[in-house]
């Protein structure tokens, strides 16, 4: 399942289903349950494999599905304006990521109180999932360290999402070529919310931020 397909699914499900919000919430709940079942099935399949790239690919798909399942759960809480409490969303996403990666002592997530449109929140969930997965896989888990996720408003009234770690930074050339670090997907996702992507990397860590309206 490609990142584009996942984003299209999130976009479609993040749109309100008309004026009947009760029916919409029930639909989101059903979709969330189906996604949880699908993630469980993928996890069972991954356990049957001997490891390596195939297993990691399946687990990556599972993490994306669980991220969307979390979003579906949050969509049950939206009001008439179709807005989502991003602080509450990131708090619950933090719990999911800690469980997925067994990273209780490695992940710090904080968000300023505020509300964002459901489609923007959907995109942020996927961006965070990709960046945290990348940091855990390439920077933190092999050597130890921490990952920090921050979301808040800037002085220019733009929102800013930042994900940083204290690992070795991106490998040489990773920022200029197509790679398996998820940056291509993050760039496309940032474009969907009219976001400006900034990547900083050095021997003491990497930091990726997205500023968006």
Secondary structure, 3 states (H helix, E strand, C coil): CCHHHHHHHHHHHHCCCCCCHHHHHHHHHHHHHHHHHHHHHHHHHHHHCCCCHHHHHHHHHHHHHHHHHHHHHHHCCCCCCCEEEHHHHHHHHHHHHHHHHCCCCCEEEEECCCEEEHHHHHHHHHHHHHHHHHHHHHHHCCCCCCEEEEEEECCCCCEEEEEEECCCCCCCCCCCCCCCCCHHHHHHHHHHCCCEEEEEEECCEEEEEEEEC
